[in-house]
Amino acid sequence: MNSFYIILVFLLASHQSILSAAPMSFKGSVTTMATASKNYSSIESSYVMTPKYALGLKAYESKGNGYKLKAKGMFHLRKLMRINAINSQTNLWLYTDVGRINVKNSLKEDNHSYLSPTLQFDYETKRLFGLVSHQILRVGHENFDTTKIEGGFSFYETGYNETQPWIILKAKNTNSILNKIEYISTLRLINKAVFMDAGMTNDGDPSFHIMYTF
């Protein structure tokens, strides 16, 4: 990815008092995120316009099964639902991504415009976390839909100025790219505006994710 992508945007920021699975922070905030693994890398950044809307830019690469995808575009995030309880929060999000994607395999290489919606549901407390999302991505005659399930816990609760560790298990499947479900055992660290994941897949490949909100 070239230097243009370094100024891009993402969502998954947090409410400072709980785990922060939610992809939107406070009005006027900017969240930047980078992800790197053997088969997937991305860099994204977003600006929260209102408590319900955020806009951003993104770029990513994905490869596997003879395919290589390179995409860049912009996205719109909308909070469809939030239920606040005394010790928990439940959210439903719609993430709509639009842009250009290059699809390359052993037979041909094509460029396409794409429109890709993602629906995400998450539940979180100060000690428990769960997330389910599904992205629809169809380009040409290809199906690259991605489903993710994540869940985990923290052994103890900390204050805002302290680092809280989490144990997270992630499961991911991308049609046409992965031959099987990919599982990632992850250590997550959250401290103030910094959110960091370090994990390993079931095939022994490392995976990293870092996010900062300012």
N, C-alpha and C positions, 0 to 999 in steps of 0.2 A: 504494500500500500504506500502511495507517495505522500508527500507532506500535506497535500490538500486535505487528506482525511483526518489529520491530527486535530483540526478545529471542529470536529463533528460532535454529535450529541446523543445522550440516551436518557432512559427513563428509570429504571428501578432504583429510586431513591427512597428514603425512609421517613417515617414519623420518628422523631428523635428518641422517643421514650420506649418504642417497641422494636421488634426485629427488623422491620423495613423491607418486607417483600413487595410493598406497593410501588408501582412505577412512577409515582409523582410526589414531589415534595411541596414546600410552601411557595406561595405566589412570589414571582420574581427570582426564584432560585435557578441555578444552572447545574445540571448533573452531567458529568462526563464519565464514560465507562469504556474499558478495554478488556477483551477476552482473547486468550490464546490457547490453542491445543493443537494436536497433530492434524486434525481434520477440519478445524474451524477457527477463524480469527475475525475479530470485528473491532471497530472503534466507532463510538456514537456519542452524541451530546444533545441536550435538549434544554429548552427554556420554558418554565411554567408560567403561562399567561394568566390563568385564573385557577381557583381551587379544583376545577374540573377539566381543564384543557392544558395541553403542552404541545409544543412544536419542536421538531428537531431534524438533524441530518445524520446519516449513517453510511457506513461502508463495511462490507464483509466479504470474506472468501470462504468457500466450503468445497471439500473434495472427498472423493471416495467412490469405489465401484466403477472406476474409469471416467467419472465425471469431475469437472472442475468448474465451479461457479464463482463469478466475480460480480458484485452488485454495488451500486451506490444510489442513494436517493434521499427522500425526506419522509418524515412520518408525522402523524397526528395521533395524539393519545387522548382518550376521553374516559373519565371515570363514570361508569354506568350506575354503580351502586356502592354504597358504603354503609355498613351496620356497625356502630360502635356499642360495645358492651363495657361493663365495668373493667374487665381484665382482658378483653380481646377486641380484635377488629377483623371484619370480613369485607372483602372488596371484589368487585367485578369490573374489568377493564376491557376497552376495545382499542386496539392498536392498529392503525391503518398505515401501511407503508407503500409508497409509490416511487418508481425510479426506472433505471435501466440495468439489465443483467446480461452478462456474457456467459453462455453455456457451451462448454467444450467437452467433447468426448472423443473416443478413438476414431469415430466416423466423420464428425463434422464440428463446426464451430459457428454459433449463431448469436446475434444480439437481439434482445427483446425488450420491450417496455413491459412493466408488470404492475399489478395492483394486488397487494397482499394483506388481507385482514388477519389479525390474531385476537382471539378471545382468551382472557386470563382470569382465573378465579384463585384467590389466595385467602388464607386464614392465618392469623398470627396472634400470639400472646408474648409475654416476656420470656417464656420458656419453651414454647412450641411453635412450629411453623409448618405450613403445607401449601402447595401450589400445584395447579393443573393448568396447562395452556395448550392451545392448538392453533397453529398457523397454517393458512391455506396459501400455497404458492404454486400456481400452474403457469407454465410458460411453454408456448408451442404445444406439442403433444406430450409434454413431460409433467409428472406430478412430483413436486418436491415438498409436500406437506410435512410439517414437523410437529410432533407431539412431545410435551415435556411433563414430567411429574417429579416434584421435589418434596421432601419431607425431612424434618429433623427436630433436634431439641438442644437445649443448653442445660448444663449441669447445675448452674446457679445464675441468679439474677445480679446484675451490676448496676452502678450508677452511670449517668451520662458521661462523666469524665473518665470512666474506666473502660478497659477493653473486655468485651464479652466474647468468649469462644462458643462456637456451635458445631455440632456434628450433623452433617447433612448428607443424605443419599439422593442423588439425582439420577433420573432415567430419561433417556432421549431416543427418539427414533425419527429419522428423516427418510421419507420414501425416495427410492432410487439411489440414495447416497450410502445408507447403512444397510447391511445385510441382516442385522440383528439389533436388538435393543442395546444401547450403550449405557452402562451403569458407571457413575462417578462417585466414589467415596470422597467426601470433602470436609476439610476443616475451614470453618468460616470465622473471621474475626471482625468485630464491629467496634469502632471507637469514634464517637462524635460523628463527623461527616465522612469518615473513611469506612469503606466496606470492602473486605478482601476475602477471596476464596482461593484455596490451594487444594487440588485433589488429584486422584489417579483413577483412570478408567479400569474396567475389568480386564483389558488387554495390557495393562501396565504403562499406559501413556500418561504423561502429566497434563494437567489442565489448570489454568490460572485465570482469575477474574479480579479486577479492581475497579472500584467506583468511588468518585469523590463528588460531593455536593457543596457548592459555594454560592 
